[in-house]
Amino acid sequence: MQVPAACNYRPDIDGLRAVAVLSVMAYHLHAAWIPGGFVGVDVFFVISGFVVTASLATNGGASLPAFIAEFYARRLARIFPALMVVLVAGALAATLFIPPGWLSGFSDTTAKYALFGLSNWAMQRNVDTYFAPRAEFNPFTHTWSLGIEEQFYVLTPLLVYFWVRAVRRGRASERHLATAGLALITLISIAACVWASKPHPEMAFYFIGCRLWELALGALLFLASAGRQTITDQRPPAWRQCLPWIGLVCIGLSFFRTKAADFPWPGAALPVAGTLLLIEGAGAWTGHWVRRILGANPMVWIGKRSYSLYLWHWPVYVLLRWTLGLHTALLFGIALVTTFVLAMVSYRWIEQPFRHHAWIESQSKRFRIGIFLLLPLIGWVILSAFFQFRTHISLSNVARASIDWHADLRMPYPDFGDRQCQVSVEVYPFQRGQEWRYTARQCRDKVGTKKMVVLGDSHAIASAPMLEQLSAEQGTAVSIFTFPACSYLDLRFAMDNNRPAGCPEFTRAITDHILEQLAAGDIVFLPSLRMQRYGDQWASLDIPDMYERMYNPQAMQLRQAAFADAKQWLQRFAQKQIKVVFMAPTPIFRAPPFRCSDWFNRMNPICVGQNQQARAELERLRQPVVSSMHALAQAFPNVSVWDPFPLLCPDATCRTHRDGRPLFFDGDHLSAYGNAWMYPDFKQAILKLSQL
């Protein structure tokens, strides 16, 4: 058996790479153009499996160590130098221009994992899918696919070695055994992908075990074709001539028909099948039209630079999303031109020199592997320095004045207030949510023994500095129980209506839990959004009429049902004489201040409203909820309302900043400075309540 024909260079495969990378770039630029363009990555996977296996088949290493060393010396030279440059440059740009916050909070971790080809592991453990908004603002999200490929390279050399050895020795049984081993792994991977796609979408998308089949099918195609395929200018049978056209149609259909909800299974099946058919069908006849089209010089030129284009396009796009925006034809053009320029520079001055430099190639394979494996370690040191010193080198006011912006676990100002106690902070899981427990220790003076439980959505966590300060000054034991988007007694909806998955179970469990733990006179504090926000951190919600949203007949009926429902829940607290404090809605804004506080991002389309809002408009929007709160306070002597709105908005116009310092982090969450500004009034309200 001979294999050299299948190992010959095929320009049409480079052209297919061009199709794949251009589809991905177009999808990431504007998904409406090509809704399924993300399947270009799946086309890449099949190509990679085929080409890498073909490369291994020409490996000259006789022994297993020599075989593997030669493979890794070549692959590391191909992958690592350009990847490291992109990661370091991307990390520097992110440090300079991207404000730290929830929306960017996973970027640092992704970058560090990407250094070692493991970013798909990091993404898999995160709650966001590839199609989630936070992934679109992470400059390193795209490295997940490189992680899949790099992990595939761990398995492939071993199986292909035994296949190549069997071919060289003429042992058909060993060759079939190696092929069968890879086929079995492929079937297991397909089964895992089918099983995980619906119940565990993050796992199905990012886990090597659920995506390996795509690369393995490319490898199997090479193993199956290597012994019989010869490249000729003779016309093959008609059925074989149809294969590339069918493959091209499959790929084209997948670009426009594949839906994120069906991915990776069954969504990936069509582009994978199409790529296999195209590679197989176009491989034998040099005169095939598909082969000639894909092998045209422009397509090959792009295909040869596809790796650099893929590496650079995403950080460029993301940086524009954070700064100028990515929403006009001009900005689309800037993104594309910048990507192509960087890719050309990367290909000419990074990829090619490291792959073909005479001195590098003259060194031993082990030495070359060792040198390339040092690059991630060097990158780790550089990235760690960027992230550690972000407050000093960033151009973002949010990073440089982080102490004012970020409402973290504690009050950040060391000389703020009269702290009587040391406060320990512990975080525990609770019913798919979290408990943040503040315990006062080593208090200088005698302090109170009352407990406070805080229940709410992310706004409960945004109040953490204020609550930690109360624990330090008064010795109050504070526990914050929170579940994303799960407000407690929302007053717009009943507790079991319009809730995220897991929220009703969380609220029932936490109510039972705290009723067992709290005694008469203890306090339950309820901060939550309770209003329709204008937008999220990543985009405006573009609600045409907020008043209609709040005052339409259906909304009024829902509020009436929520009010009756709230009475039933509050009755349980009243029976134990537990005091309940509603936090009235605070101002909300159209733009997230943390994304609009620098010279390089104020022109972003999300920055509408100039960080201000008419007080009368907000008062009208919150009035139904505030009225419900006061009505409940009238009905239950143990219920009261703390309203910080006048403190945060004392004038006719509400503003996100006071004296140049941020009161709000985004459109509705308080900043650390906002916590400090409200704290004296909050403490006074709680102390007054404790004396009743």
Order of alpha helices (4+ residues) and beta strands (2+ residues): alpha-alpha-alpha-alpha-alpha-alpha-alpha-alpha-alpha-alpha-alpha-alpha-alpha-alpha-alpha-alpha-alpha-alpha-alpha-alpha-alpha-alpha-alpha-beta-beta-beta-alpha-alpha-beta-alpha-beta-alpha-alpha-beta-beta-alpha-beta-alpha-beta-beta-beta-alpha
